[in-house]
Amino acid sequence: MMTITPGFTGSPLDRLDQARHDEALVAAMRTDPEALLLMLDGLHPLGAEEGTLGWAPLAAVQVEVELALLGRLEGRPRFVALTPGVSAFKRSPELFAAITALPPEEAGTYAAARSLVDWHARHGFCSNCGHATAPIRAGWGRHCSNCEAQHFPRVDPVVIMLAQHGTGEAARVLVGRQPTFPPGRYSALAGFLEPGESIEEAVVRELAEEAGVRVHSVRYIASQPWPFPSQLMIACVAMADDDRLAIDTAELEDARWVDRAGVTAALAGEEGAPFVPPPPYAIARTLFHHWLAETAA
Ligand SMILES: [Zn+2]
């Protein structure tokens, strides 16, 4: 079995979750001359184009907003500014170029910071009573002083899956494209889990809804954070006995079955490959690599 290292995973950051409850300790880390602040422009990682995240000495920076304690790295406390109003669902080509330049573990640290800052920017008011909320736990929650509700950064689970038809040399996987994808790109199908649903049930439902494919034998492969704004991508493979498609064109522009040679050519970026694969930091690409290794004779 191949080693799987999805994008946005492997951050070396020690999250210090115990320390978040110790206000005196967090205050001491804030004034530690070794403390560093993650450099963001809005939510854009400054300096990432060079292949590493940018950090500035916290003591040298004028910060007029709340900070969140990201953790400790290389012995130094790491913070990020909870800048109001930064929440932006738009993702620029420049952002993805920056993420492409980052090693997965650096991207992992960025993902944690980005999702957290974005969550704070969207949760200034209590979802229970509408009153203003304030950060607690060193930036890993918010508290409403009116109704005493506590709110914590949410993670939204998404299933992303390959349906497989046939085995051995005849094995093929289902890929699909959304209208918003770059030209030629196809990827694994995906969808949000709904309340009251297991991972396996969500995989079966999404493939039936989007492509009309009935699957069974759902297997979990790997997961990755996807910080736009804060999904957890849960990658699976499932078996289909029937390859007939009924595409929901409201969701997908196209879907098709691709054999091992086609997936291999796509991942290699060959001219004439049946599709352009997702980028290396997307778990769909990890899933394709896994599937090729798993179905190798
Ligand atoms: Zn409230």
Residues whose N, C-alpha, C, O or C-beta is under 5 A from the ligand:
A	BS01	ZN	C126 N128 C129 G130 H131 C144 N146 C147 E148 A149
